[in-house]
Amino acid sequence: MNRKHYRLFSEGEIRGMRVRNRLVRSATFDRGVYRDGKVTDETFALYRNLAAGGVGVIITGIVPVMSSHPTGGRMEGNCEAYAYSRIPGYERIAEVVHEASGDCRIFVQLMGGTLAGPSEMRSLLSGKPIDRLSAQGIEVAVNCFVAAIVDMKEMGFDGVQLHAAFLHNCLSYFLSPYYNHRTDDYGGSPANRARIVQKIVSKARESVADFPIIIKVNGTDNVEGGMELSQFPEMAREIEKTDIDAIEISGMPYAPRRGKVDKPSYFLEYAQSAEVECPMMLVGGNRDVDDLEDIVTRQPVDFVSLCRPLICEPDLPNRWLAGEGSSKAECLSCNSCSYALHQMGRDHVVCLYKHDKENYRRAQEYFAASGG
């Protein structure tokens, strides 16, 4: 039985832009694009297959809005930083997606520097020192984001997503009370911590008008002194006030390292706690189409995002819509895709379970040995 009557497969809307269904491909790391600043045929094939597979919105892997060391030093005062991060030929991705499916929307995920933030601290993830941005440095970062947003609109993309999650980038540092110890207009209250987002959006609107700008944020930082469930509703309201067009709710840890997802849709309680009018996207542990239909029907969630299930099955939305096979995704949450990326050095994630059984076995041995 097909599922055309499901709300999950009904049209959604983001700032007046029609979206063909409520399924979103959450941003997934493209190592080749990020590391080498190049777009390959493999990249084009990946996005072509996702668009043809029936998802409503694709969010690309991260695109840096500034080079880590654009002039051989720190970004402070470097107003031309975005020019160093411009990826030649990137606009072809939007063309490929729209050619494969005229009603699939593609957003670019934009990320600030990993070593620049509100306060001098060390990164929990890398252990490297984070430089405190001065007022001038914040303006530089804002200008870099705005330049990238304008560029992505001119390239033909349908929108952008500001990456402010996972505690490994500039915007996530500002939002988090763990990292943000400022006493000026950019620290302290949730409104102040969200001020850099407000500056980016308001300045970008001067050039791009109603071009959709959405954001990915942590509901939980999963660290003492960080964002937690009791604090998230107020932060969500402050983010909505920035004129953002949708909020994708994620958190730390944002995915189990390996093994089955015991708790489906594991950030749902954060969406339930938020009291905002803008569309909400829920990522994390979304595996069963009937569960997702219940979420978008009964919960304050407008879109559900998937990452690993679409690595395993790019055509999963079409399969679910047609009522073919199981209601559950084939994804085992084995994280062999992560192994392919980080241990094998692949430019793009691939499901080893489906496509490379020998390396799938090695991945499981690796995870077992490392306790992950």
N, C-alpha and C positions, 0 to 999 in steps of 0.2 A: 504494500500500500504506500503510495507516495504521501509526502508530507506538505503539499502545497498549502494546506489549510493552517499550518503551524504559524504562529506569530513570529517564530524564529526566522521564517522565510518570507516574511512580509517586508515591505519597504520601511527603511528607517530614514532619519534626516539629521544632518549635521550642518548647522547654520544655513538652513534653506537648501542645502545640497541633497539631492535624492540619493539614497543608498539602497541597493537592490535587496539586501537582506541584513540580518543582525549578526552575521558571522564575520569576525575580524581576524586577519592573520597578524598576530602580534609581532613586533620587531624582532628579527632574528639575525644574529651577527653574520655579516659578510666579510670575512677576513681579507679577501683579496682587494675589495674596494677600500676598506679602512686602512689596510697596511700599505698597499701598493698604489692607491689612488688611481685604479684603473678598473674598467668595466669590460668583462670578457664575454664570450659567447655562452659560457656556462652560467654567468650571471643573468643574461637575457633569457636563457632557457628556464632558469629557476622561476623568474617572475612571470614568464609566459604560461608555464604550467599551473602556477597558482591562480592566475586570472581565469584560465580556461577551466579550472577545477571548481569554480562556482562560489568562491568566497566573495563577500560584499566589499570589504575594504582590505587592502594590503598596506601594512606599515613596513617600510624598508628597514634594513639594518642601519646602524648608526652612521651618520655623516658628521664629521667634526666641523664645527663652525670656526675653529681657529687651529692653527698648527701649534703643536706643543712648544716648539722653539722656532718660530717663524723667522727670526733674525739672528739665530744662534744664541739667544738669551731668553729671558722671560717675556711673557706677553704684555707686561705692564706698559701702557702708553703706546702700544703698537696698533694703531687704528687701521692698518691694512691687513690685519691678521687673516681675515677670511679669504683673501685672494690667494694665500698660500695653500689653502685647503680645497680650493675649487677643483672638482674632479672632471676632467675633460670627457665628454661623451655621456655624462650621466643622464642627460635629458632623454637619451634613447630608451631608458628603462620605462619612462612614462609612455612613450610611443608604443613600445612592445606590449605593455599591459592593455592599453586602449585598443590596439589592433586585435589582441586576443579576445577581448571582451569589452564592448563599448560601454557597458554599465558597471564595470568594476572600477572602484576608486582606489587611487594609490597616494599614500601620504609618505613623506620623507621624515625619518626620525633625526632630529638635530641634537647634537650633544656638545656641551662646553668642555673645557679642559679638565683633566683629572687631577692636576696638581695646583689648581687655583680655587680658592674658596673664601668663605667669610672670616675664617680664623686660622691662625698658625697651629696646625696639628699634624699628626701623622695619619695617613690613610689606614683604615682598618684592613683593607684588602691587600694593598701593595706594601704597606709599611713605609712608603716614601713620604717625605714632608710635603704638606700642602701650604702654599704661599697665601698669606692674607692679602686680599685685594683692597687697594685704597679706593677712595671714591672715584678717582680717575680710572682705575682699573675696572671698576664695575661698569662705568660708562663704555669702556672699550669692549667688555664682554657683551653688553647690551647691543652695541653697534654691530658686533660680529653676528649675533643671532639675527638681527634685523636684516643685514645684508644677505644672509643665507635664505631667510624667508622670502625676500623679494626675488632672489635668484630662482628659488624653486617654483614660484608662481610663474615666472617668465619661461621656465623650462617646460611648463605644461603639466606639472603635478597638480593633484586635486586638493592638497592640503599639506600641513606639516605637523609633526608631533615634537614637542619639547620634551627631552629626556630629563626627568627630574627624579628618577628612582634608582634603587640599587646601591646608593651611597658610594658611587665611584665617579661622580662628575660634579661640576660646579653648581648646577642648580639644585641637585639633591643635597649638597652640603649646606646651601643656604636655607632650605626648607627644614632641615633636621635640627632639633634642639641639641643633639649630641655634638654636632660640628659647629653650629652657629653660636658663638659666644659674644657677638658684637653688642655694643651699647649705643650704637647710632641708629639711624633710620632703617637700617637693614638687619637689625637683630632684636631679640627679645620676644615680642608678641608674634603670634601667627601672621598678623597683618604686615608687620615689618619684615618677617622672614620671607614672605611672599612678594615683597615689593619689587625684587628684581624681575620676577615674572610679569608683574603689572607693567613695569617699564618696557620690557621687551614687546609685550602685546600692544600696548598703546602706541608706541613708536612705529611698530610694524603696520598698524592699521592706517597710519598716515599715507602709506604707499600701496598697501594691498587691499584695503577696504574690508570686504566680507570674505576674503580668502580664509578658509577654515584653519584655525590654529588650535590644536588639542594638546594635552599634556599627559605624561605618565608619571605617577607619584607613588610613593610608599604609603600604605596604610599603617605598616609597622616597620620600624628599623631593626627590631629584634636585638636591641642592645640597650643596656641600662642607660637612661638619660636621653634616649632617642624617642622618635615618634611611636606612639602606642594607640591602642583602640580608643581610649578615653579622650585623647587629644585630637584624633583625626577629624571628627565632625567640624570643629571650629576651623581647622586648616582647610578642609574641603570648601567651606563657605567663603573663606578668604580667597582661595584660588578661583572660585567661580566669579568673584567680584572683579577679577582682572580682565574680564571679557573673554575668557577662554571658552572654547566651543564644546569641549567634551573632556571628561576626566577618565583616564584608564587607571584602575586601582590595582596595584601590585604590592610587593613588599619583600622583606628579607626574613628568612630565605625565600627566594621567589620560585624555587623548584626543588623537589627532592633530588638528591644526586643520582640515585638509582632505585629501582624497585617500583612496585605498583603504587598508584596514588590511593592511599587509604582514606583520605578525606577529600572528596571531590569539591571542586570550586572553593579552594581553601581561603580565599579572601572575601567570601560572600558577606561575612558579618561586618566587614568594613563598609561595604556598599549599603548594607542595611542601616548602619549608623549614620551615614551621611544624609544631610537634609539639603539637597541642592536641586535646582531646576534644570541645569544643563544635563545633556546625556551622560550616562555613566557606562563605561566599558569594564568588564570584569575578566581578568586574566588569572590563570593558575588552576590546574587540575580539572579543566573542562574536558570531559571525555565521553559523555553519553548524551545523545541528542534529545532524549525524552527529559532528562534532568535539565538540560539547557532550555528547553521549551518551558518547563515549569518556572525556571528562574526569570526569563524575560516576560512571562505572563503574570507571575505572582509577586515578584520582587522589584525593587526600584532600580532595575538594571535594563538598559536599552540595547546594549550590544555585549556579546561574549567573545573573548579573544582566545585564540589557540596558537601555540607555537609548535611543540613537538608532534602533536597529532598530524599537523600539516606537513612536517618533514617526512613523516612516515607515509601519509596519504595526501598528496596535493589535491586530489579530486574528492576528498572526503565530503565537502558540502554537496556536491552533485550526487554522491552515493546516498547520503542521508536524505536528500530531497526526493530522490527516486524510490526510497524505501528498500534499497538493495542491501543485503547482508545484515550484519549485526547493528544494533542501535549504538553500540560502543565503538570507539575508534580502535584501530588495530594497534596503536602505540602501546608499548609495554612499559613506558617510563624507564627504560633500561639505561638511558643516557649514552648509548653507543654513538649517538649523533655528536655529543659533546666530546667524546673520545676521538672521533674522526677529525674534529676541528682542532682540539688542543694537543692531542698526543701524536696524531698522524700528520698534522700540519695542512689539512685540507683547506682550500680557500672558502668552501661553502659546506654547511652541515649536510650530512647524508645519513639516512637510516641504515646502519650496517646490518641490523637484524634482517631487513628485507633484501639488501643488495650486496652484502659482502659477509657471508657467514663465517669465514675464517677470521677476519678482523673483528667480527662481533664476539667470537669466542675469546680472542685476545683482550678485548675491552672488558669482558666480564671477569677474566683472570686479573686484569689490572685493578679493577674496582675492588675485587675480593681481597687482593694483597694490600691495597691502600686503606681498606676499611670504609670505602666510600660507596 
